[in-house]
């Protein structure tokens, strides 16, 4: 039986190549972890986990996501919209900027959020829509550049808060973030791992290619509404209960048509 033998020089080369690949992988992984932790460290003082400790602001920037995954309510969406509603009821904010993707007529993140806010009794004149919030960078930068908001509350999950705040800080925008709960288990881990890559991409956008929002345009300043935050019929209800004819996204599930495409 023939035995194949490789030249010693080739074996040495293969060993060196394997070592280079291994060290490169370790370096890349270490860099990604460092970037992830760095962004968290730089923004941790701006992230709030309890609405009661949150300073009052005029505007809440609610970052969009799909309401459904298949025919199941997306926990990311549900927590964001329910928390946003409660901020208004608690008089922590007086206006909303709902920012998200508007890919086509059957998928419109800002309008979907607006519909749920209206069903919860939020006055329409307190709601502003940004249909060009395709990415976190677009949503945050356009909040100041287009809607003239320079000191606002971001509403999203904790890991997303940190990246959004880092982008805001880079662009000289004053912001804090209310971290809402997110999915747990394997789904939560998958999204968190993806966030590590998103943070590295954010640094490339900011420091290397100077990424700007896909669309800009004329200013549409957000005007704070004055007087009672809610109609009198709503204010007369017990604040500990669901207000007026308010409905949560879960309660609206059976009343709506076909769900939007399943994307995060």
LINBELWO-V176318 format. One record per residue. RES is the residue in three letters. PSI is psi as a letter, one per 30 degrees, with the letter a starting at -180 (999 if undefined). OMEGA is omega in whole degrees, -180 to 180 (NA if undefined). Layout:
RES/PSI/OMEGA  RES/PSI/OMEGA
This chain:
UNK/k/-177  UNK/k/176  UNK/k/179  UNK/k/177  UNK/k/180  UNK/k/176  UNK/k/-179  UNK/e/179  UNK/e/179  UNK/e/178  UNK/e/179  UNK/e/180  UNK/e/-180  UNK/e/178  UNK/e/179  UNK/e/179  UNK/e/179  UNK/e/179  UNK/e/179  UNK/e/179  UNK/e/180  UNK/e/-180  UNK/e/178  UNK/e/178  UNK/e/179  UNK/e/179  UNK/e/179  UNK/e/180  UNK/e/179  UNK/e/179  UNK/e/180  UNK/e/179  UNK/e/179  UNK/e/179  UNK/e/-180  UNK/e/-179  UNK/e/-180  UNK/e/180  UNK/e/177  UNK/e/-179  UNK/e/-176  UNK/f/-173  UNK/f/-171  UNK/e/-179  UNK/f/-179  UNK/f/-178  UNK/k/179  UNK/k/-179  UNK/f/179  UNK/k/-179  UNK/e/-177  UNK/f/-178  UNK/f/-175  UNK/k/175  UNK/k/177  UNK/k/176  UNK/l/177  UNK/e/-168  UNK/k/169  UNK/k/175  UNK/j/-179  UNK/j/-178  UNK/k/-172  UNK/l/172  UNK/l/180  UNK/k/179  UNK/f/-176  UNK/l/166  UNK/j/-169  UNK/b/175  UNK/g/180  UNK/k/177  UNK/k/179  UNK/j/-179  UNK/e/178  UNK/e/-179  UNK/e/-175  UNK/e/-180  UNK/e/-180  UNK/e/-173  UNK/e/179  UNK/e/178  UNK/e/179  UNK/e/178  UNK/e/-178  UNK/e/177  UNK/e/180  UNK/e/-180  UNK/e/179  UNK/g/179  UNK/h/174  UNK/f/177  UNK/l/178  UNK/f/-179  UNK/l/177  UNK/k/165  UNK/j/-178  UNK/j/-171  UNK/k/179  UNK/a/-176  UNK/k/177  UNK/i/-169  UNK/e/179  UNK/l/-171  UNK/e/-178  UNK/f/179  UNK/j/-174  UNK/j/-175  UNK/e/-179  UNK/e/-178  UNK/e/177  UNK/e/178  UNK/e/180  UNK/e/-179  UNK/e/180  UNK/e/177  UNK/e/179  UNK/e/179  UNK/f/178  UNK/g/177  UNK/g/178  UNK/k/-180  UNK/k/-175  UNK/e/-178  UNK/f/175  UNK/g/-173  UNK/k/175  UNK/k/-176  UNK/k/173  UNK/j/-177  UNK/f/-177  UNK/g/177  UNK/i/-174  UNK/e/180  UNK/l/178  UNK/e/179  UNK/e/179  UNK/e/-177  UNK/e/-176  UNK/e/-177  UNK/e/180  UNK/f/178  UNK/e/178  UNK/e/-173  UNK/e/-176  UNK/e/-173  UNK/g/173  UNK/g/177  UNK/k/-175  UNK/g/-179  UNK/j/-171  UNK/l/176  UNK/k/173  UNK/k/179  UNK/j/178  UNK/a/178  UNK/l/-173  UNK/e/-178  UNK/e/179  UNK/e/176  UNK/e/-172  UNK/e/179  UNK/e/179  UNK/e/179  UNK/e/178  UNK/e/177  UNK/e/179  UNK/e/180  UNK/e/-180  UNK/e/-178  UNK/g/176  UNK/h/-179  UNK/k/176  UNK/k/180  UNK/l/168  UNK/l/-178  UNK/k/172  UNK/j/-177  UNK/k/179  UNK/l/180  UNK/l/177  UNK/l/179  UNK/l/176  UNK/a/179  UNK/a/-175  UNK/e/179  UNK/e/178  UNK/e/179  UNK/e/180  UNK/e/-180  UNK/e/-180  UNK/e/177  UNK/e/178  UNK/e/179  UNK/e/177  UNK/e/178  UNK/e/180  UNK/e/180  UNK/e/176  UNK/e/178  UNK/e/179  UNK/e/178  UNK/e/176  UNK/e/179  UNK/e/-174  UNK/e/-169  UNK/f/-176  UNK/e/-175  UNK/f/179  UNK/h/-178  UNK/k/178  UNK/l/177  UNK/k/-178  UNK/e/180  UNK/k/170  UNK/a/-180  UNK/a/-180  UNK/l/-179  UNK/k/174  UNK/i/-173  UNK/k/176  UNK/k/179  UNK/k/179  UNK/k/177  UNK/k/-177  UNK/l/-180  UNK/a/-179  UNK/k/-180  UNK/f/-176  UNK/l/176  UNK/l/-177  UNK/e/-179  UNK/f/179  UNK/e/-178  UNK/f/-179  UNK/f/180  UNK/l/174  UNK/k/-176  UNK/f/-180  UNK/f/-179  UNK/l/177  UNK/k/-171  UNK/k/174  UNK/b/175  UNK/h/-177  UNK/k/180  UNK/k/177  UNK/l/176  UNK/e/179  UNK/e/-178  UNK/f/-180  UNK/f/-172  UNK/e/-175  UNK/f/-176  UNK/f/-174  UNK/l/-180  UNK/b/-178  UNK/k/-180  UNK/l/177  UNK/l/178  UNK/l/-176  UNK/j/175  UNK/l/175  UNK/999/NA
